[in-house]
Amino acid sequence: KVIIVGLDNAGKTTILYQFLMNEVVHTSPTIGSNVEEIVVKNTHFLMWDIGGQESLRSSWNTYYSNTEFIILVVDSIDRERLSITREELYRMLAHEVWWGVGIIVF
């Protein structure tokens, strides 16, 4: 299981569907989550794209169990919210469930 997290409009859904279909698709804000199975070299990944709106971030922890990898998507153009991204990362990493889990910052 892979979870894709980040603030709203960071590009999480775009990245998910780039992995799935190898093309850029038009997306709308994710309310809740999108889940897709992706196969890479005969390895199956269940990828969860989790909505990043402020009202949804407090529920991210409900997706943490059985996660093997985290992809944190950062919109580097949105410099005004980089500190919020950092705070959310620290809040997420405070959970012991992440010990031993791979983290990719994208």
Rosetta blueprint (number, residue, H / E / L):
1 K L
2 V E
3 I E
4 I E
5 V E
6 G L
7 L L
8 D L
9 N L
10 A L
11 G L
12 K H
13 T H
14 T H
15 I H
16 L H
17 Y H
18 Q H
19 F H
20 L H
21 M H
22 N L
23 E L
24 V L
25 V L
26 H L
27 T L
28 S L
29 P L
30 T L
31 I L
32 G L
33 S E
34 N E
35 V E
36 E E
37 E E
38 I E
39 V E
40 V E
41 K L
42 N L
43 T E
44 H E
45 F E
46 L E
47 M E
48 W E
49 D E
50 I E
51 G L
52 G L
53 Q L
54 E H
55 S H
56 L H
57 R H
58 S L
59 S L
60 W H
61 N H
62 T H
63 Y H
64 Y L
65 S L
66 N L
67 T L
68 E L
69 F E
70 I E
71 I E
72 L E
73 V L
74 V L
75 D L
76 S L
77 I L
78 D L
79 R H
80 E H
81 R H
82 L H
83 S H
84 I H
85 T H
86 R H
87 E H
88 E H
89 L H
90 Y H
91 R H
92 M H
93 L H
94 A L
95 H L
96 E H
97 V H
98 W H
99 W L
100 G L
101 V L
102 G E
103 I E
104 I E
105 V E
106 F L
